[in-house]
Structure formats: C-alpha cells, structure tokens
Amino acid sequence: MVEVPEAALEEKFLAATGPGGQNVNKVATACQLRLDVFRLGLHPESFRRLKLLAGSRMTAGGELIITARRYRTQEQNRADARARLAALLAGAEEREARRVKTKPSRAAKARRVDAKKGRAVVKAGRGRVRDE
C-alpha cells in the first residue's frame, strides 16, 4: 500500500449539484481532491498502471483529480474521495499475473489433424455426382 503524504494532497470544497434543496445552493459540499503523483515516488510500472486506471482524471502535469459529490455533507464526500484515491492507488500497485505459455501436446495435434481429415472426407462427399 502506498503511503500518501498530506503535503502531496490538496482539498477544495465546491458547490455540489443534484438533490439537497436550498442547501445545495448555499453550502459547498462537493470535495475535490488533488494529488501530486510525482511526490509519491512510485515505481515506473506502478505509475504507468495508475495513469491507465486514472484516465482523464490525471492531468499532463501529473496531478490526479478526484471529485466526490455523492453525499450531502463535506465529511462524507471527503471520506468518499479519499477512499476512491486509496482504491486507485491500490489498483496501481497490483501486478498483472504473468501469462504462462502453453503448447498443445503431440497427441492433441494428431487428434486435431485427424478431425480435419475426417471433415474433409465428409465435405468431399457433398460434391456433384459424376457419371463414370
């Protein structure tokens, strides 16, 4: 798990959209979390996976922006943004399983060729009937 230093994080609260009545017009409840990815010191492979997972949430300057506006309170949105950030970083740290090359056995190759020959015989029998 990647340890995120508080100095690399920047929180900002914005006016949210959606349900909430008049409260939504008065209170800035949506949380925008900005993370300077370069300050994490990630392994290059982890950084590549993070860029892939983040997609458009990562800026060209290496800033990861997560906006949480699912809930009606700042605290819940802050917790949601941090949880989503942690999930993204955990996903970037996971390594893909290495593919183990396999090849068919000699008997499997022989069975495949025999099946092909059998189909060829069946299909050859479907041709026009010639008088000899």
C-alpha positions as CSV (number, residue, x, y, z in Angstrom):
1,M,0.0,0.0,0.0
2,V,1.3,3.4,-0.9
3,E,1.6,5.9,1.9
4,V,0.2,9.3,0.8
5,P,1.9,12.3,2.5
6,E,-0.6,15.1,3.5
7,A,1.7,17.6,1.8
8,A,1.0,16.0,-1.6
9,L,-2.8,16.3,-1.1
10,E,-4.9,19.4,-1.7
11,E,-8.6,19.6,-0.8
12,K,-11.1,22.0,-2.1
13,F,-14.8,22.2,-1.5
14,L,-17.1,23.2,-4.3
15,A,-20.8,23.8,-4.7
16,A,-22.4,20.4,-5.5
17,T,-25.1,19.5,-7.9
18,G,-28.1,17.2,-7.5
19,P,-30.6,16.7,-4.6
20,G,-30.3,18.8,-1.4
21,G,-32.9,21.5,-1.8
22,Q,-31.8,25.0,-0.9
23,N,-28.8,23.6,1.0
24,V,-27.1,22.7,-2.3
25,N,-27.1,26.4,-3.3
26,K,-25.7,27.7,0.0
27,V,-23.1,25.1,1.1
28,A,-20.0,23.9,-0.7
29,T,-20.3,20.1,0.0
30,A,-18.5,18.5,-3.0
31,C,-14.9,17.6,-2.3
32,Q,-12.2,18.0,-5.0
33,L,-9.1,16.1,-4.0
34,R,-5.8,16.9,-5.9
35,L,-2.8,14.6,-5.5
36,D,0.7,15.4,-6.9
37,V,1.6,11.9,-8.1
38,F,5.3,12.7,-8.5
39,R,5.6,13.3,-4.8
40,L,4.6,9.7,-4.1
41,G,7.8,8.3,-5.6
42,L,6.0,5.4,-7.4
43,H,7.8,2.7,-9.3
44,P,7.7,3.4,-13.0
45,E,5.5,0.4,-13.7
46,S,3.0,1.4,-10.9
47,F,3.0,5.0,-12.3
48,R,2.1,3.6,-15.8
49,R,-0.8,1.5,-14.3
50,L,-2.0,4.5,-12.3
51,K,-2.1,6.6,-15.5
52,L,-4.0,3.9,-17.2
53,L,-6.5,3.5,-14.4
54,A,-7.0,7.2,-13.8
55,G,-7.6,8.1,-17.4
56,S,-8.9,11.7,-17.8
57,R,-8.6,12.2,-14.0
58,M,-4.8,12.6,-14.4
59,T,-3.5,15.9,-15.8
60,A,-0.5,16.3,-18.0
61,G,1.3,17.8,-15.1
62,G,1.0,14.6,-13.0
63,E,-1.9,15.7,-10.9
64,L,-4.7,13.3,-10.0
65,I,-8.0,15.0,-9.5
66,I,-10.9,13.2,-7.8
67,T,-14.2,15.0,-7.3
68,A,-16.7,13.4,-4.8
69,R,-20.2,14.8,-4.8
70,R,-22.2,11.7,-4.0
71,Y,-23.2,12.7,-0.5
72,R,-24.8,15.8,1.1
73,T,-22.1,16.6,3.7
74,Q,-18.5,17.6,3.3
75,E,-17.3,14.9,5.7
76,Q,-18.9,12.1,3.7
77,N,-17.7,13.5,0.4
78,R,-14.1,13.9,1.8
79,A,-14.1,10.3,3.1
80,D,-15.5,9.1,-0.3
81,A,-12.8,11.0,-2.2
82,R,-10.0,9.5,0.0
83,A,-11.5,6.0,-0.3
84,R,-11.6,6.3,-4.1
85,L,-8.0,7.6,-4.1
86,A,-6.9,4.7,-2.0
87,A,-8.6,2.2,-4.3
88,L,-6.9,3.8,-7.4
89,L,-3.5,3.6,-5.7
90,A,-4.1,0.0,-4.6
91,G,-5.1,-1.0,-8.1
92,A,-1.9,0.6,-9.5
93,E,0.2,-1.4,-7.1
94,E,-1.3,-4.7,-8.1
95,R,0.8,-6.6,-10.7
96,E,-0.8,-8.4,-13.6
97,A,-0.5,-12.1,-13.5
98,R,2.3,-13.4,-15.8
99,R,1.0,-15.4,-18.7
100,V,2.3,-18.9,-18.7
101,K,2.9,-20.1,-22.2
102,T,1.4,-23.5,-23.1
103,K,1.6,-25.6,-26.2
104,P,-0.6,-28.5,-27.3
105,S,0.7,-32.0,-26.8
106,R,1.7,-34.2,-29.8
107,A,-1.4,-36.3,-29.2
108,A,-3.7,-33.2,-29.2
109,K,-2.1,-32.1,-32.5
110,A,-2.7,-35.5,-34.0
111,R,-6.3,-35.5,-32.9
112,R,-6.8,-32.1,-34.5
113,V,-5.3,-33.2,-37.8
114,D,-7.4,-36.4,-37.8
115,A,-10.6,-34.4,-37.1
116,K,-9.7,-32.1,-40.0
117,K,-9.2,-35.0,-42.4
118,G,-12.5,-36.5,-41.3
119,R,-14.3,-33.2,-42.1
120,A,-12.5,-33.1,-45.4
121,V,-13.8,-36.6,-46.3
122,V,-17.4,-35.6,-45.3
123,K,-17.3,-32.4,-47.4
124,A,-15.7,-34.1,-50.4
125,G,-18.7,-36.5,-50.4
126,R,-21.1,-33.5,-50.8
127,G,-19.8,-32.6,-54.3
128,R,-21.7,-33.2,-57.6
129,V,-22.2,-36.8,-58.5
130,R,-20.3,-37.6,-61.7
131,D,-21.2,-40.4,-64.1
132,E,-18.2,-42.6,-64.9
